[in-house]
Amino acid sequence: MAILLVDMLPWNEQGRGVAHKFLHQLTDLLVKYIDETNDRQEKVLNFQHPAQLLQKLDFELPNEPRNLDLVIKDCVDTLKYEVKTGN
């Protein structure tokens, strides 16, 4: 079953577990990105031509709610191509 953002909002007991799981996944992802950003062994940039990024990343704004697992996947895919400015 797909879990959507609307399943955890407004904040209530029923959506609390979904919200916690999503926020923990997102936080873990961001902490990993920060660690990689400051790792001198990591590449500063995984360069992709803008045309390539348009093929790899979905920049469309959907009319329907997104599955939270897809939101996390979108974050992973986007951070993969970010400049690691801490390096």
C-alpha positions in Angstrom: 0.0 0.0 0.0 1.4 3.4 -0.9 1.8 5.8 1.9 1.2 9.5 1.0 1.9 12.8 2.7 -1.8 13.2 3.2 -1.8 10.0 5.3 0.3 11.7 8.0 -1.2 15.2 8.0 -2.9 16.7 9.8 -0.8 15.4 12.7 -2.8 12.8 14.5 -2.2 9.5 16.3 -3.1 7.6 13.2 -0.5 9.4 11.1 2.1 9.7 13.8 4.0 6.5 12.9 4.0 7.3 9.2 5.3 10.8 9.9 8.1 9.5 12.2 9.2 6.9 9.7 9.3 9.5 6.8 11.1 12.1 8.9 13.7 9.6 10.1 14.4 8.4 6.6 14.7 12.0 5.4 17.0 13.0 8.3 19.2 9.9 7.8 19.5 10.8 4.1 20.5 14.4 4.9 23.0 13.4 7.5 24.6 11.0 5.1 24.8 13.8 2.5 26.4 16.1 4.9 29.0 13.5 5.8 29.8 12.9 2.2 29.9 16.6 1.6 32.7 16.9 4.1 34.6 13.8 3.1 37.8 14.8 1.2 37.8 11.4 -0.6 34.4 12.1 -2.3 34.2 13.8 -5.6 33.1 17.5 -5.4 30.7 17.1 -8.3 29.1 14.2 -10.2 28.7 16.4 -13.3 25.9 15.8 -15.6 25.0 18.0 -18.6 21.7 19.8 -17.9 20.0 17.8 -20.7 21.1 14.6 -19.0 19.7 15.8 -15.7 16.4 16.5 -17.4 16.3 12.8 -18.5 17.3 11.5 -15.1 15.3 13.7 -12.7 11.6 14.4 -12.8 11.0 18.1 -12.5 7.2 17.9 -13.0 4.9 19.0 -10.3 2.3 16.3 -9.9 -1.4 17.0 -9.6 -1.9 14.0 -7.3 -0.1 13.3 -3.9 3.2 11.5 -4.2 4.0 8.3 -2.5 6.4 9.1 0.4 8.8 6.4 -0.8 9.0 8.2 -4.1 9.7 11.5 -2.3 12.7 9.9 -0.5 13.9 8.4 -3.8 13.6 11.9 -5.5 15.7 13.3 -2.7 18.4 10.6 -3.1 18.5 11.1 -6.9 18.7 14.9 -6.5 21.4 14.9 -3.8 23.5 12.6 -6.0 24.1 15.5 -8.4 24.5 18.3 -5.9 27.8 20.1 -5.5 29.5 19.0 -2.3 30.5 22.5 -1.1 32.0 21.3 2.2 34.8 19.7 0.3 
